[in-house]
Amino acid sequence: MDETVLIQAAQAGNRAAFRALYDLNSARIYALAYHYVKNQEDAEDILQDTFIKAFRKIATFRVGAETNFSSWLFRVGINCSIDHLRRNKSRPAALGLEALESVPSKASDSDPALEHARGEFREHIERCLCGLSPRQRMIFLLKHEQQLSIREIAVELHCTEGSVKTHLFRAVTALRRHFKGPALEDPS
């Protein structure tokens, strides 16, 4: 079924149509949330919050406007992720090492020392990302994980391209500062 038809049906109160929109978009929103919070439970909470807000506000979405539904929903997900981080500032961010452990090794016969060094390197990267402000981390991840352009990030975050460039520059500068101490080489 066409996304436009699903949106219009969901706006008319059709829960099955909204469920279909959920099925089409939930994986992307979950991935976005996970990049922010680095743990499954919080990412699932953000996913739920995103779709609750979207359900309540779907009537405000204008079909055929400049933005498409998935971009609109992505923006709702970004806002929910940032809100979640603000609410839980005092709680230290999880490192999400379970996700990093799933990164395949280049060596088929793994050397335990090499695997340990890789794990420490990945852990250091995660700590550095958690040290960024929520906005810097989001922009960095949108640029480097989602492969969005500066313009696309600006559209998603409803800000200027200059603002995106500034936050990205500050994020990269902070990450470089963190990496001055340890070796910058991937231990492979």
Secondary structure, DSSP 4 states (H G I P E B T S, - for coil): --HHHHHHHHHTT-HHHHHHHHHHHHHHHHHHHHHHH-SHHHHHHHHHHHHHHHHHHGGG--TTSSS-HHHHHHHHHHHHHHHHHHHTTTSPPP--HHHHHTSPPS-SS--HHHHHHHHHHHHHHHHHHHTS-HHHHHHHHHHHTS---HHHHHHHHTS-HHHHHHHHHHHHHHHHHHTTSS--S---
